[in-house]
């Protein structure tokens, strides 16, 4: 049975190495308990922050003298035991804070956890190598996977060449938006549709952040797009507040025409002399958006059905016919929601958003198709 270990390296030792460096070798007098197939997680501590340097998948446990021969170098730490990973299994180092999960890490040891004080870790707590529980090993792998996704996403956006071959840059360029796509116009309606799309994928608004969605690149791109649109339309990034309509300031003159339009489109208000207040606009937006979210669920009812026969086909036809009727009348709701979002009907090109508002220059269709 393979195991995961947490192993500490001093920060001044790491600072002497290139940045980044290939993590294919480690040395410690404590590595006598490590076996082939184990994973050694390398960490350091900087100003009380536990940071992940990377991991070494152990392909060989050997002595100092043998490691000198295998690695063909005399520049090795003079420890008794050395672990080596093959070139195929070796990873490039990272510098990743674990401060948000340090309290969740558990060791398969009598002293089963770290003890941060005011969120800070004393390096003395990690100087002794200890085996991690299976769950903690999985937690570190998930964090590293998230980091790798984010790094790859950065390569997609920036077009950087990660290995010097030019292949990564070529792939990234293929995923960039075309000139025609960059000339497309983005309005408040597009913001609404992006919001609904992401809401269907991630219903829990508390998960709408880069940390929670960073391990799923297509969803992360959608989040980045929506955040960019919020900045362009000068709406604070708070999805929960947005859904409540709390971004609406009815005291601003730009909302006056919309308020008159809403009153004039509701004969019952004038017929019965109902009192209307401008501060009810947020509640109106919230009701309409809630309805629109539920309608989106109805419209996707048949989305996973590939084929149908017999009476199943009858059911499919009837639900599809009703959904088509709903789609033809959605503008009644969507146009009002868009006017709430941007009463002065501003528009941007995608190129404007990329240049000024950090809109990801990534072809979402190609990304969804797995062309990366």
Long-range contacts (C-beta under 8 A, 24 or more apart in sequence): 2-35, 2-37, 2-38, 2-39, 3-35, 3-38, 3-39, 3-108, 3-131, 3-132, 3-137, 4-38, 4-39, 4-40, 4-41, 4-131, 4-132, 4-134, 4-136, 4-137, 4-140, 5-33, 5-34, 5-38, 5-39, 5-40, 5-41, 5-129, 5-130, 5-131, 5-132, 6-41, 6-43, 6-105, 6-107, 6-126, 6-129, 6-130, 6-132, 7-31, 7-40, 7-41, 7-42, 7-43, 7-129, 8-42, 8-43, 8-44, 8-45, 8-123, 8-126, 8-127, 8-129, 9-42, 9-43, 9-44, 9-53, 10-44, 10-123, 11-44, 11-45, 11-46, 13-77, 14-44, 14-53, 14-93, 17-93, 19-93, 20-92, 20-93, 20-94, 21-92, 21-93, 22-90, 22-91, 22-92, 22-93, 23-53, 23-54, 23-55, 23-56, 23-85, 23-90, 23-91, 23-92, 23-93, 24-56, 24-84, 24-85, 24-86, 24-87, 24-89, 24-90, 25-56, 25-67, 25-71, 25-76, 25-82, 25-83, 25-84, 25-85, 26-56, 26-82, 26-83, 27-64, 27-67, 27-76, 27-77, 27-78, 27-79, 27-81, 27-82, 27-83, 28-77, 28-79, 28-81, 28-129, 29-79, 29-80, 29-81, 30-81, 30-128, 30-129, 31-61, 31-79, 31-81, 31-82, 31-83, 31-129, 32-61, 32-80, 32-81, 33-129, 34-58, 34-61, 34-81, 34-83, 35-61, 36-60, 36-61, 39-137, 40-83, 40-129, 41-132, 41-137, 41-140, 43-98, 43-126, 45-121, 45-122, 45-123, 45-126, 47-120, 48-116, 48-119, 48-120, 48-121, 48-122, 49-97, 49-99, 49-120, 49-121, 50-97, 50-98, 50-99, 50-102, 50-114, 50-121, 50-126, 51-95, 51-96, 51-97, 51-98, 52-94, 52-95, 52-96, 52-97, 52-98, 52-140, 52-143, 52-144, 53-93, 53-94, 53-95, 54-91, 54-92, 54-93, 54-94, 54-144, 55-91, 55-140, 55-144, 56-83, 56-85, 56-90, 57-85, 57-89, 57-90, 58-83, 58-84, 58-85, 59-84, 59-85, 59-86, 59-89, 60-84, 94-144, 94-147, 96-143, 96-144, 96-147, 98-140, 98-143, 100-211, 101-139, 101-143, 104-136, 104-139, 105-132, 105-136, 105-139, 105-140, 106-132, 106-133, 106-135, 106-136, 107-131, 107-132, 107-133, 107-136, 108-132, 108-133, 142-215, 145-215, 146-211, 146-214, 146-215, 149-214, 149-215, 149-216, 149-217, 149-220, 150-210, 150-214, 150-220, 152-217, 152-372, 153-214, 153-217, 153-220, 153-221, 156-217, 156-360, 156-362, 156-367, 156-372, 157-360, 157-361, 157-362, 171-372, 174-366, 174-371, 175-362, 175-363, 175-366, 175-367, 175-371, 175-372, 176-361, 176-362, 176-363, 177-350, 177-354, 177-361, 177-362, 177-363, 178-363, 181-350, 181-363, 182-349, 182-350, 182-351, 182-354, 183-349, 183-350, 183-351, 184-349, 184-350, 185-347, 185-348, 185-349, 186-229, 186-232, 186-347, 186-348, 186-349, 186-350, 186-353, 187-338, 187-342, 187-345, 187-346, 187-347, 188-233, 188-337, 188-338, 188-339, 188-341, 188-342, 188-345, 188-346, 189-334, 189-335, 189-338, 190-229, 191-226, 191-229, 191-230, 191-233, 191-338, 191-341, 191-342, 192-292, 192-334, 192-337, 192-338, 192-341, 194-222, 194-225, 194-226, 194-229, 195-226, 195-242, 196-292, 196-293, 196-296, 197-222, 198-222, 198-223, 198-226, 199-293, 199-296, 200-296, 200-297, 200-300, 205-239, 205-240, 205-243, 206-240, 208-239, 217-367, 217-372, 218-364, 218-367, 218-368, 221-360, 221-362, 221-364, 221-367, 222-364, 224-358, 224-359, 224-360, 225-359, 225-360, 225-364, 227-358, 228-353, 228-357, 228-358, 228-359, 228-360, 229-353, 229-357, 229-359, 231-357, 231-358, 232-346, 232-348, 232-352, 232-353, 232-356, 232-357, 233-341, 233-342, 233-346, 235-341, 243-286, 243-289, 243-290, 244-282, 244-286, 245-281, 245-282, 245-283, 245-284, 245-285, 245-286, 245-289, 245-340, 246-282, 248-281, 248-282, 248-285, 248-340, 250-278, 250-279, 250-281, 250-282, 251-278, 252-343, 254-343, 254-344, 255-281, 255-343, 257-343, 258-336, 258-339, 258-340, 258-343, 261-339, 262-336, 281-340, 284-340, 285-337, 285-340, 288-333, 288-336, 288-337, 288-340, 289-337, 291-333, 292-330, 292-333, 292-334, 292-337, 295-326, 295-330, 295-333, 298-323, 298-326, 299-323, 299-326, 299-327
